[in-house]
């Protein structure tokens, strides 16, 4: 299932990247979203900035999915941000994996804009590899990813 999200920030691409690559901001975002437990690392690897977030959250899924996942889910999110282009824009390979479940989102995130306005986008593909019911679950996983991203963007706007 395709997942496409676009958000606007009232800031430059450099400021937005500074925010999404700030360990403290990402930790605060986990707390704000009610993570039971989380770890956030930001490190440089071969010219890329790699943000890794592992968090355990209450499962905000319909009951038929909770029967598979339980009342909580642990998710690993990895963003591998490339270097800035001439305008300060960046692109990242993004993956989101749900521990112990055959559910995954892979895609690309971009940051692009001007000195006063930046668009951050996510284009991904959500896949739940369960025969017969995987396609019924994919929209719920996509909805949870979108809600988490939307909350983080709204919080981020207050921090710029």
Buried (B, 14 or more C-beta within 10 A) or exposed (E): BEBEBEBEBEBBBBBBBEBBBBEEBBBBBBEEBEBEEBEBEBEEEEEBBBBBBBBBBEBBBEEEBBEBBEEEBBBBBBBBBBEBEEEBBBBBBBBBBBEEBEBBBBBEBBBBBEEEEBBBBBBBEBBBEBEEEBEEBBEBBBBBBBEBBEBBBEBBBEEE
